[in-house]
Amino acid sequence: AIGDRLTAAAGRSAAALQAIAGNPSLAREHITATAVTAREALGEVREVAARYRDVPWPEAAPAEPGELLAPRLARAVLVVTLCGLAVLYVAFVAVNDFGVPGGYSALVVAWTVAVAVAVVILQLRHSWPSRGVTRPRGWSVTLPLQAVLTYALVPVTGWHSLTMCGFLAGSALLLLPAASGRVAFAAVIASIPVLWTVKPPPELTTLESLGGMLFLTVESAALGLLVYGLTRFAWLAVRLENLRGELARKAVAGERLRMARDTHDLLGLGLSAIAMKADLIGKLIGRDDARAGDEIAELARICATARADVRLVAGEARELPLHAELAAARDVLASAGIDVRAHIGANPPPEAASVLVPVLREAVTNILKHSSASYCTLELTTGSAGQLRFQVSNDGSNEAGSAPLAEAGRTGSGLGNLAARLEAAGGQLAARREGGTFSLAVELPLPTSPPPVVGQPVVGQRLG
């Protein structure tokens, strides 16, 4: 919307330039409309800055296909592993080592299937990852229930039921506090050789019995650690997905804040300059058409610069040349009848210039809006510590235009925006009013050794 208004202002100024010689009243009408358009756009700038600055915390960005692959994969691996191990448990009871019925009744096999299903459900409840929750509600009830189900069939099926002890050991390690969890894990694993000894498999030699007991104990410990590791993997996948969403929200919030700051800092001065130029041209038409034509040409240049700033606010990369901004500040202040005095003793690199340009624009905007200045001094020097120092001073200061920096806020418009920019670049901003003079001083570290100054430092040069 702001870009469209700038295009309309440029078109009207061009039409005024064509009509100034033959139809001064029409040219004045075009210029008046240009001023109105610029002020409407300036109002939109303030609205955009306020709206984006105060917007609520954004929701997570919509997920694109594939972004949730890690949590889904982790859950799928967990489910398939638990179900597969439960099937093996049932198979141990239903058939013997030779693939024939294992001698247990259909009722025992059915009860084994029911226990396996219940244990898998409880294990999934203990292991299922959820946002921001590490222990499911009611785990202090479901964990003992899993223990009861794990050992329920030991008197009937003997060592076959002990294959489910790995699930219980993994749940204990997951749900109980660190020390208690390790003790419970060890206790569950230690119960396997104890119960094996109490009810050993029949028709096994002593050596075979010891080998089987050792195998089952190690297998259950590995199963418990597997359950623990898979669960942690699934939890980590969900936490990473939550973090991705949080980073997405922060990126959106940061972009909104950048939009608000750039809209205010980069477009405000250009639109104010267009409105002031249009007012000046309206007074010159019919009195000094030659100068009015020159001012219209300058107005067209300001419109073009402002349109480029709109593209910059939209995120397109573009350098902000400080020398061009100093020239634009000269013209705008001179149009307002303000004498500009510049002391330029440094040529900052592009990185530093992109930080100083918004400072210059905000300072000029505040001079035009909040002061009755008769002169403005611009000083840019390089300190002995390798820092740039940039200061803008003016007379005619009043309370509205010289609020202390602390009262300006760190996230609001104006000085608060500049303070945030300088802090991000490692610099600092200081605003001070003494008597009727207001000064805005910036200290900014140079990213590298400053390039040599082009030409000789211009001390005390008037830019008007």
N, C-alpha and C positions, 0 to 999 in steps of 0.2 A: 504494500500500500504506500509506504514512504517512497519507494523507488518510482512508482507511478506518479506520485505528486511531484517529485523532482523532475521527471520527464515533462510533465505538464508545465512546470515553471520555466524550464529551459525553452519549451516551444513558445510560450507567451513572450518571453524576453526576446526571442528571435523575431517574433511578429512585431514587437514594439520597435525593434531596431529598423525594420523595413518601413514601418509607418511613421517614424519620427519626423521625417522630412515633409511628407505630404499631408499627414493627418495627426497632428500632435495630440488631439483629444483621444483618438483611438489608441495611440501609443501609451498615453497616460492610463487609459483603461486597462490595457494589457499589463502594465507594470503594477497597477493596483491589485489586479487579480493574482499576479505573481506573489506579491507580499502576502495576500490572504492565503494562498496555497502553501507558502512556506510556513506560515504560522500554524496552519492546520496540521502540517506534517510535524512541526515541532511539538504540538500537543500529542500527536500519536507517539512520538519518541518518548515523551514522559510517561504515557500510558503503558507502552511496551515495557519500559524499564521498571515501572512499579509492579506490573502484573507478573513479569518473570521473576522479579526479586522476591515477591511474597507468595509465590505458588507453593501449594503443599508438596510434601515429599512424594516423589513419583512412585508409581507402582513399578514392578519389574517389567522389563521389556518383554514382549511376546516371544516365546521360544520358537526358534526356527527348527526345521527337521534336522534331527541328529544331535541337537544340543543336550537332550536328556538321555543320550545313549549310555553314559557311564552309570547313572543310577539304575536304569532299567537292566543293564547287563549285570550289575552287581546283584540285584534282586533275583534275576533269572538264574544265575549261578547258584545262589543260596537255595532257592526252591528246588532246583534239579538235584543238587547234592543231597539235601535232606531227604527228599523223596526216594532217591536211589538207595541211600543207606537204610531207609526204613524197609524197602523192598527186600534188601539182603537179609535184614533181621527176620522178616517173615519167612523167607526162603530157608533160613537155618532151622526154623522150627518145623516147616511143612515137609521138607525133604532132608535126607541124610547126605552123606558125602558122595553117594553113588547115584543120586538123582531119583531115588525111589522114596515112597512115603516114609517119613521118619518115625512112625510109630505113635504119634500123638493123635488124639481123637479130633474129630471135626470141630467139636466145641472148643477145645484148646486152641486149635488153629484160628478159629473165628475170634476168640478172645484175644489172641496175639495180634490179629489184624486190627481189631478195635483199639488195642493199646498202642500199636504203631501209629495209627492215624491220630490218636489223641496226643501222643508225644510230639509228632511232627507239627501239629497245630500249636501246641504250647511252645515248641522251639521257635516256630516262625513268629509267634507273638513276642518272644524274648529277643529275637534277632532282627525283626523287621525294622528297617531304618525309617525314621520319621523326622520331620523338620523340627529341630530344636529340642528333641526328646531323646535321652540316652537310655532311660529305663521306662518300660511301659507301665501304665497304671495297674495296680493290683499285682505287681510282680511278687510281692511278699506272700501272696496266696498261691499264685500259679507255679512258683518255683518248688515249694513243698509238694504240690500236687504232681508235678513232673517226677519228683523223687519217688513218691508212692507208686506211680504207674511203672516207673523203671524197675523197681524191685518186686512188683506185685506177683509176677509169674515165676520168680526164681524158685519157689518151692515146687513148682510143677515142671517147668522146662529146664531148670538148672542153668548151666553155663550159657545156653542159647539166649536167655534174657539179659545176660550181662553185656551183650553187644550194644545195648542202648545206653550203657553207662557213659559213653563218650558224649552223647547229647547233654546229659545231666552235668557232666564235668564242664563242658563248654558254657552252659547257662550259668553255673555258679561263678565261673571266671568272669562272665560278662556283667552279672547283676550285683554281686556282692562287692563291697569296698575292696580296695586293692589287696591288703593283707588277708582279710577274711576270705576273699575269692580264691587266693592261692592255696590257703589251708583247705578250703572246701574241695577244690580241684584235686589236691593230693589225697584227701580222705576218700573221695569217690573212686579214684584210681586204685587206692590201697584196698578198697572193699572187694575188688575183683579177686585177687589171690586168696583173700580170707574166705569168700563165699565158694570159690572153687575148691578149697580144701574141705569146707563143710559138706559140700555136695559135689564130689568129683564125678567126672564122666565114667561110666562103667566100662569094663573090658579094656582098660588102658594100662600099659606098663607104667612104672614110676617115671621113667625117662620121658615117655610120651606125655604123661600128665604134666610134668614140669615144663616141657616144651610148649604144650597147648596153653598152659596158664601164662607163661611168659609172653607168648604171641598175643593172647587176648588182652593182657594188661597193656602191652606196648601199643597194640592197635587202638584200644580205647583212649589212651592218652593222646595218640596222634589224631584220633577223631575229635576229641575235645578241643585240641589246638586248632584243628581245621575249622570247626564250627566257630570258634572264637575269631580266627583270622578272617573267615568269610564275612562274618558279621561286622567286624571292624572295617573291612573293605567296603561293604555296603554303606555303613554309616559315613565313612569318609567320602564316598561318592556323592551322597546326599549333601553333606556339608560343603563340598566343593561346588555343587550346583547352587546351594544357597548363597555361597560366596560370589558366584558368577552373577546371580541376580542382584546381590547387594552392590557389586561393582557396576553393574548396568544402571542401577538407580543412582549411584553416585556420579556416573558419567553423564546421565541425563540432567541431574541437578547442577553439575558443574557447567554443562553447556548452557543451561538456562541462565545461570549466573553470569557466564561470559556474554551471553546475548544481551542481558540487561545492562552490563557495564559498557560493552562496546557500543550498543545503541545510544546510550546516554553520552558517553565520552567522545565517540567519533562522529556522531551525526549532529549533536546539539549545536556545535559552533558553526558548522556549515549552513544549517538552516537559519540560525540567527543572523549570519552574515548575509544570506540571500534576502531575508526580510528587511534588514537595515539598508542594503544596497538598493532594494526596490523603493524604499521610502525616499532615499536620497535622489534616485533617478526621477521619481515623480515630481520632486521639487525643481529639478533641473530642466525638465522638458518645458520648452517655451521660453526659458530664460537663457540657457547655455546648452544648445542642442549638441554642439561638438563634444563637450565634456560628458553630456548624457550618453552619447554614443559610445564613448570610451568606457564609461561605467557599465553600460549594458554588455559590452564585450567582456569586461571583468566578471560581471554577473554570470555570463554563460560559462566562464572558466570555473567559477565556484560551483555551479550546478554540476558540471562534469566531475569535479573532484568529489562532490557529495555522492554522486551516483557510484563512483568507484568505492567510496566508503561503505555504501550499502552492500556491495558485493563482498567487501572485507568482513562486515558484520555477519554475512551469511556463511562465512567460513572459508572463503577463497583466500589463498595466501597472497599477500602483497606487501612489499616493503613500504614503510612510512618514512619518506625522506624528510629529515629535519629541516634542511635548508628551504625546501618548498613550503613547509609549514610556517617557518619564520617569515617568509615573504607573504604568505596568506594572512598571518597575524598582523603584519605591517599594514596591509591594505584594509583589513577590517577595522582596525583601531584608527587608522587615518580617516576612514570614512566617517567615524564617530567623532572626529575632531580631537583625537588623543595623540600627543607627541610620543613617538617611540624612540627609545635610546637603547642601542644594543652593544654589548661588550662580548664578542664571540672569540674565545681563545682556545677552542678545541673543536675537533671534528670527530664526533663519536662514531663508533661502528654501527652497522645496521641494527644489531641486537639491542644496543642501548638507545638508539634513535627511536625504535618502536615503542620503548617505554616512556621516553621523554615527550613524544608527540601528544599523547593524551593529556599529559600534565600541562603542556602549552595550551592546548585547546580548552581545557577546563579553566585555566587561569584567565584566558582571554574572555571566555563566556562569562565568568564571574565578574570581570571588570565591566563588561557591557551591561550586565543585568543588575549588579548590586553596588555600583559606585558611580560617582560623578568625577572620574579621573580626568586630569588634564595632561598627565604624562604616565608612561609605563617604561620600566627599565627591564631589559632582558640580559642576564649574565650567564655565560656558559664557560666554565674553566675546568682545568684538570688539576687536582690536588697532588700533593707530594706523595700520598699513600696510594696513588694509582686509582683515584676515584674521580668520577665526574661530579661537578657541582653545578646545578642549574637553579637560578633564582629569578623569580618574576616579582617585581615590586611596582606598586602604583599608589598615587595619592587619591584623595576623595573617598576613602574607605568609610563604610558604615557598618552597623552591627549585623545586618542581614547577610552581608557578603564576607564577614570575617569571623564567623563562628569558630571557636576553638576546634582543633582537629578531633579531640576526644568526644565532642558533642556531635560530630558529623556522622559517627557510626562507621563500622568497618565493612558493612555489607550494603549500605545504602548508596545513594547517588553522590556525585560530586567528590568531595575530599575523601570520603570513605572508600570510594572506588579506587582513587589514586593511591591511597595508603595500602590497599590490598595488592594492587599491581606492583608497587615498589617493594613490599615485603616479599612477594613471590620472586622478584628479581634480585633479592638480597640487599636492597637499598632502603632508604627511609625518607619520610616526608615530614616537613615541619611547616606549620602555618603560624604567622605571628602578626599581630596588629599593634602598632605603637603610634599613639596619637591619631593622626588621620592617614597614616601610611600602612598598607597591608602588603606583606611579602609571603611568598610561597617558595620554600627552598627544598631542593631535592639533592640527596647524595646517593650516587649509584656506582657500584664497583664495575670496573671495566672487565669484560669477559676475557680479553687478551690485551696485549700491549696496544695502546691506541695508535691508529695510523697517523702519520705525520699530518700536521695541519696544512691544508691546501692554502697557499698564499700566506700572507702575514696576518697575525691577529689584528682584528679591527677593533680598536679600543675607542670608545666614545663615539662610534659612528651612528649617525642618525639614519634610520631606515625610512625616512619619509621626506 
